[in-house]
Amino acid sequence: MSDREIDQQLVARVQQGDKRAFDLLVVKYQRKLARLLSQLIRDPAEVEDIAQETFIKAYRALPSFRGDSAFYTWLYRIGINTAKNFLVSQGRKVLTIEGNFDNEDAENFEEATKYKEVSTPESELMSKQVAQTVNKTLDSLPEELRTAIILREIEGLSYEDIASMMECPIGTVRSRIFRAREAIAEKLRPLLGTSKDKRW
């Protein structure tokens, strides 16, 4: 049985009044949701609050959930919207990326993985520089490009799921991710010594 089918069964049980089934969904997705939210909100206590609010909203909305998208796609969309509303209500910039984007996250990007193979002081420094460059570039991207690339490269979501979460066509998602990758590649070229006709 696939993850999606398991989620569908749990959702059906919640819709029939089984609160323990929702607890299972919370346990399954709370860490993943918190990781996503921590890319959007800096304060861990606020991340926890937004995650909790997201699950409350999801629980209240579950009776009308039809299963057109996967449960986690629907949950993430609620989480992103809740985070955006929170940041706007605080008068803060929406979807600012955390400044301490670490090497592990940066290595999810294809261009950083080649520096993982041999651990020398030079390669560690290069890896750190790549991570800092990726982070700085992510920070400067327009909101829709930043969200798309984070959902794809860090969260590992499919184009279909991202399109559903961002409420736009798949072609738009592909375009946003391509533009974000190009912006990152442009900043990494001097560091990696690659020519303009090659991405990495």
N, C-alpha and C positions, 0 to 999 in steps of 0.2 A: 504494500500500500504506500502510495507517495505521500510526501509531506502535505501537499495540498489536499489530498483526500482525507488525511487524518484531521487537518484543520476543519474541513467541511463537516466531518462527523461531530467534532467538538462544538462547532458553531450551531449545528442542528440541536445538539443536546442543550446548549445555553438557551436557545430559542424556545425549548420545551420546559425551561425553568431550572435546569441543572446548573447551579452556581459553581460547583466544583469543576465543571468542564471549563468555565472561564478562567478559574485559577490555573489550570493546566496551560491555557494559552498565554497567560501572564508570565508564568515561569518560563515557558518556551521562548518568548520574545522580549522579555524585559531587558536583557543584556544587549541584545541586538539593537533595540530601540534606543537605549541609553547611549550606545556607541554612535548611532546616527545623530542623535540630538546634541551630543558633545562636540560634533563638528559644526554645529550651528550656534550653540550657546556656551559661553566660557565657564560659568560658575557651576561646579558639580552639584551643589544643593539645588540650583535652579533646574538643572537637567533632571534631577530626581523628581522635582515638583511637576515639571512639564510631562515627564513620562507617566507619572501617576494620573495627571489630568487627562492625558491621552487615553489611558486605559479606562478611565471613568466615562469619557465621551464615547469610546468604542462600546462599552458595555450598554450604555443607554441607547446607542444607535443600532445595536445588533439585531433587534427585532425586525428592522427594515433592511438588513443586509441580505442581498439577493444572491451573492456569490458570483457576480459577473467577473470580478477580479479575485485574485488570491487574497486570503484573509490578511496576510502580512503586507501586501501592497496597499490595501485599504487602511490598515492600521498605520503604516508609515505616512500615508497621505494625511491622516488625522494628526499625526505627530508633527509633521512639517508645518501644517496650517496652525496648530496650537503654538508652536515655537515662533512662527512669524507674528501671530497676534500678540504674543507675550512681548516680543522685542519692540513691536510698534507701540504697544501700550506703555512701555518703559522709555519711549523716545529714543531707542537705540537703533543702530544700523542693522537692517535685516540680513540674516545669514552671513555673519562675519565668521571667518574660519579661525579656529584657535591658533595662537602663535607658536605653540610647541608641537608642531607637526613632526612626529618622530620618524626615525629611519625605517622602522617596520612599516609604517603607513606609506612612506615614500616608495618603498620597494614593491608596493603593489602596482606602481606604475612601471610599465615595461622598460622605460629608459634607465631605471635605477637598478634593475636586477643584476646587470652584469658586474656590478661592484660588490656583490655579495659573495662571490666565489672564493676569493683569496683575501684573508683578513690580514692586512699589513697597515702600518700607520698611515701610509699614503692612501690606500684604498678606503680606510675608515674616514679619513679627512674628505676624500672625494665623495663618499657616500653622504657625509654630513652636509657638504656643499650642495649636492644634488637635492637632498631633502629640503634644505633651506630655500633653494631656488624654486622648487616645486611649490612649497608653502607660500612663498612671497607672490608667486605668479597666481596661485589659486586665490589669494587674498585680493588681488587686483582685478580679477575677472568679474564681469557683470553677474548679477545674482543667478539668472537662469542658466548660464554656462557653468558656473561654480556648482550649483545644485546637481545638474546633469552629470558632470564628471565625478563628483563625490559618490553619487548613487551607483554609477557604473564601476569606477575603479576601486573605491574603498569599500562600498557595501556589496559590490558584485552582483547587482541586480540586472535583469535582462532589459533589453530595449523596450519590450512590451510593458514590463512592470513600471519602468521609468515613465513611459508615455502615459500610463494610467495614473501614476502618482502626480505627475506634473500637468495632467489634463491637457495634453497636446498630442498631435500626430507623431508616429514613430519617426517619420522623416525629419521632423523638427528636432527630435531628441538626437538623432544621428548627426544632424548638422551642428547642434550645440556641442556635442561631445567632440566632433571633429575640430571645431573652432577652438575649443578649450585645449585639446591636445596640441594643435598647431601653436597656440600661444605659449604653452609650456615648452614645446620643442624649440621655439625661437629663443627663449631665455636660456635653454640648456646647450644650444649650439656652441657658444664660446667655451663653456665648461668642458664639453665632450669633444670639442674639436671636429665637429661634423660640418659638412658643407651644406649650403642652402637647399640643394636638390634632394638631400636625405633628411628624414625626420630625426633619426638618432644615428 
